[in-house]
């Protein structure tokens, strides 16, 4: 699943390509991906409008339209978004195509069809999207050890699992929870309630640091992004522990190991994360 750094990459690549472009028409090939309102109503209300910019909150993308209303998108497990010329090959699982006034197309592809679009009018509650339930952004200056301990310190669940709680910190998933815990030197199975004050301090330091690193190392040109069909993220080869089971730890050389925590695989160093 794309996590915050990957979603931010999508935003940074797509926004300059759609800014100021008018929506000429929309081809919805799979209505399941339209969560609110009905697909035909969304088409009617969005066609003719102009994209004014994009935003991101956690793993959600937002599209600002010229009349003050917005589109939201959550990519979920396999969603991909690209801007392509009309002669660029259309992927098999392309479920939505927005035809833009400059002749290009904004295309949404999703193999598993878990991703969703919402259209929210100005003044309409965003609760239908779920954004109201999100916690702090990882780079929020108010995200400190006190906040983390207050929200999680009484939990007996593993810290790996609780870093995925979007109501506490928005945007962290399986990839970056591994990387954050490795950077902080905390074992992924440790109970939140067992963490000491200095470990909460380390988490508060490493969460924004690792997420910023993920964003910076994912930087990609629009041309390379399009050639990769919106699937290739640059930092996958630079991750310290995620996806590197049985490889040597970058710090101590110990063999990296894995374990299952609440149905998710955690990769860690048994020496650096005791």
N, C-alpha and C positions, 0 to 999 in steps of 0.2 A: 504494500500500500504506500503511495506517496505520502511522505510526512512533511512537516512544515518547510524544511529547506527545499524539497522538491516542488511543493506547491508554490513557494515563493519564486522558484526558477520559472515555472510556467507563467506566473504573473509578469515577471520582468521581461520575458521574451514576447509574450502575446500582447501586452498593453500597447507598446509603441506601434504595433502593426494594425490595431483596430481603432485607435484614438481618432476621432473625427470622422469615422466611416459610418455611413448610414446603412441600416439593415434593409435590404431590398426585398428579400423573401427568406422564408425558413422552411426547410425540408425536414420534417420529423419522421424518421423511418421506424422508430420504435417508441411508441407513446409511453411505455413503462418508465422511461427515464425522466419524464416530466412529473414531478411530485405535486406541484401547485402552481397555477390552477390546472384545469384540463388543457390538453395540448392545443386544441383549436382556439381556446380563449387566449392562451399565451401567445400564439402566432398572431392573432388579431391585434393584441395590445402592444406587441413589440415591433412588428413590421412598420417601417417608416421612421423609427426612432434612430438616434445617433449615439454611438458609444462615446462617452466623455472621459472614461478612465476605468481603472480596475483597482480593487483592493483585496486584502487577504485578512482573514481572522481565523487563527488556528489552521485547520486544514481546508477551510472554506474559501472559495474565490467569490468575489462580487464584481459585478459589471454595472457601472453607473451609466444611466441613460439620460438623454437631454431633458426629459420632463420631470426628473427627480426620482423616478422609480428605478428599481434595481433587479437584476438577475443574480441569483446565487447558484453556485455549483459546488458539489462535493464529489471528488473523483473516486472515492472509496478504494476498492482493491485494484482495479485495472483500468481506470479512466485515463484517457489521453486527450489533449487538446492541442490542435495545431492550426496555423493559418497557412493555407496553400493556394497556389494558382489553380484555376479550374482544370488544367490538363495534368495535374499531379495525380498519380494513381490513388483511387479511393480504397482505403482499407476495408477488409471484409466486414468487420464489426463496427462500421461507422453508422451511428444511430441518429445523428443530427448534423445538418449542414446549414449554416447561416451565410447567405449570399450577401457580400458587402458591395458598397457603391464603387469601390475601386477595382472591382472584378475578382478580387480574391474571395476565398471561402474560409470561414471559421468552422472547423470540423471537430466533432466529438466522437471518439471511438472508445468502446468499452466491451471487452471480450465477455466479462461475466455479468454485465448490465446492472451492477450494483450502484453506480453513480446516479446522482439525481440533480435536476434543475428546479429552481423555484423562482417565481416572479412575484415580487413584493411591491405593492404600490406605496407611495409616500404616505406615511401615517399609519400604515398597516403594521401589525405586530410581527416582529421577526421570530416569534416563538414557534411558528409553524416550521421554520428552518432548523431551529435548535441552537442558534447562535447565543441566545440568552442564557444558555446553560454552561457556556464555556468559562473556564477559569482564566487566570492571567496568561498573557503572552510570555514566552520564555525570556524575552529581552526587556520586559517591564522592570523599571528600576525598583518597584515595590516588591518584586519577587526576591525575598531574602530568607535567611534561615528561620526567622521568627514565623513568617507566613507558612513555610513548608511544614515546620514542626506543629504549628497550630492546626493545620488542615490534616496532617497525616501522622503526627506523633503518637496518637493513641491507637492507631490501627495495628492489628497483629498480622495483617497480610504482608507478603513480600514486597520490598521496595520496588522491585522490577515491575510487578503488577500495578502498583499504585502510581508509578510514573506515567502509566497509560491512561489514568483517570483524567479525561478532558475537562472535568469541572474544577480541577485543581490547577493544572498547567496545560494549556491548549497546544496541540500540534506534535506532541511526542508519541512515537510508536515504537515498534520492536527494534528497529535499527538504532535509533538515537538513544533509547534507554540503555542498550548495551554499551554504547560509546560513552554515555554520561557516567554510568556506574564504573566503567573501567578507568575513566579519567579521575574519578573521585576515590578510587581504590576501595569500593564497597561491593561486597558479594551480592549478587542479584537476589539470592534467597533470604537475605537478612530481613527480619521483621522490622517494620517501620518503628514499632514501639521500642525496639532494642537499639536504635541508632543514638549515638551520643551527640552532644551539641556541636562538637567539632565536625562531625560527619554531615550534619545538616548545613553547616557553613560550607563544607566542600561541595555539596550538591548545589547550593545556591550560587556558588562560583562557577561550577562546571556546566550547569544547564544552559545559561546564555552563551558561554564560551564555545561549547560544542555545537550549539545550533547556529551561531554566527559562522563558525568554521564550515558547517555543512552548506550554508548559503554561499559563502565566498568560493568554496572549491567546486560548487556546482555551476559556476558561471560558464555560459555557453553562447555562441553566436546564433542568431536566428537561422542562418544557413545550416549549421551543424545540427541544430535542434530539429529542423524540418527533415534533414536527411535521416535522422534517427527516429522519425515518426513520433517524436515526443516521448520516447521510451528511455533514451540514454541519458543517464545522469553521471556527470564527470567524476564525482568523488567516490564512486563504488570501489575503485581500486585503491583508495587511500584510507579506507576505514581501518581502524586499529584492530577490532575484534569481531565485529559482526560478519558472519559468513566465513570466518577463518578458523573453524574448528580443526584441531590437530596441527595447526601451524604454530611456529614459535611466537611467544609473546614479544612485542616490540621492545619492551623494557628489560625483561629478565631472561628471555629465551625459553621459559617453561612452555610446555605444550598447552595450547588453549583447549579448553574443554567446553562441553555443552550440557545443559540439563533442561528439563521441561518444567516451566512454572506457569500454572494455570492455563495449560494448553499452548503456551508459546515457548519457543526455543530461546534459551538465554546462553550466550557465549561469553566466557570469562576466563581470567587467568587465576588458577588456584593458588598461585604464589602472591601475586600483587593484590588479589581481592580475597583475603582470608575470611 
